[in-house]
Amino acid sequence: MRTRAKRLDHIGTAVFFEMETQKSALQAQGRTVTDLGIGSPDQPPAAFIRQALQDALEDPAAFGYPRSQGTLGFRQAAVNFLDRRYQVTLDPETEVLTLMGAQDGLSHLTLALIDPGDIVLVPDPGYPIYEASVHLAGGTPYPLPLRAENGFLPDLQAVPEDILKRAKLLLLNYPNNPTTALAPDSFFDEVIAFAKTYDLWVMHDAAYSELSFGAEPCPSFLSKAGAKDVGIEIHSLSKTFHYAGARLAFAAGNADILKALAVVKSNIDYGVFTPVQVAGAVALQDDRGHIAATRELYQARRDAFLGPLQSAGWAIPTPQATMFVWAPIPSKQDSRAFARHLLTAASVACVPGVGFGAQGEGFVRFSLVQDASVLREAALRIVQVLG
């Protein structure tokens, strides 16, 4: 008897499992490995957020089942945040939905919108849950190549007409993981016009929207005219507020999409623990300089890591956003072999680019989840190994 559903055959964890296994084997031998693989924040939430969480735990009513769509207080805080940051006006009752982290929304959105046989336009390279969620829903992913020569933006006009006739959903993510690319403001105007022309829904994953290093904030899809007519945007507190383990995010935008997503979620979970939402609302209402400090932290780490590598001649573009470095491989090795080489020879773990899709081959991704001094030391070891 088959032990698992056929849909799981399309969901790959091989690259990530392989690297984790190799890292663990080295550690079992007593080796110290600098892990720059998974993008899990190494810092705790700010003290005022932790205090708000502790205070909320003192309410005896906090331990009942929460509302699956989220507390009105958290949804209102999300609305206020988007208005303050991006001048986006939303109704907290119908145009915001609380999520158990961004991956919750990303993985369940296709169940809400996609029928077997529907095509979903998926960025390649991209966060693995994008393609996996399509397979789980019985849909068919169609890869949109993100290439350096195009600024890691998809060429929407290159998608064949027969694909567009069957496509139902377009997935996007800027600032981008893994490429770190930013989308120009005009790009979202193009996306909205494209979606209206071909009757597509749009999901924009804005998990890294607050981790940009320029003077101006990254553009929001929702800030563009017509965006709410065609799609939603997902924002996460995981990276912005170092709140990853608490699992808190929100989807905002088109009320019909959110209503469908809420139906799926109401049959799967009872919502986010109320104290987690209370503390999240406090963070969104007034971050007390936390976001600016977080940007400075990752920019300093970026510079500490890239300094030795670029000085040694490795032509790595300097990221303008995110907590990652997307590095073109400076040898003829494929991404798996190169990542294994860095792990065994330099004791630095990273992710082979092919783990994010076929277009990721030729790159590796480093996560800036260590102190600047540790990152610089790791970079110097890499320089020695590469010669």
Secondary structure, DSSP 8 states (H G I E B T S, - for coil): ---S-GGGGG---HHHHHHHHHHHHHHHTT---EE-SS----S---HHHHHHHHHHHT-GGGGS---TT--HHHHHHHHHHHHHHH-----TTTSEEEESSHHHHHHHHHHHH--TT-EEEEEES--HHHHHHHHHTT-EEEEEE--GGGTT---GGGS-HHHHHHEEEEEEESS-TTT-----HHHHHHHHHHHHHHT-EEEEE-TTTT-B-SSS----GGGSTTHHHHEEEEEEHHHHTT-GGG--EEEEE-HHHHHHHHHHHHTT---S-HHHHHHHHHHHH--TTHHHHHHHHHHHHHHHHHHHHHHTT------SBSSEEEEE-SSSS-HHHHHHHHHHHH-EE-EEGGGG-GGGTTEEEEE--S-HHHHHHHHHHHHHHH-
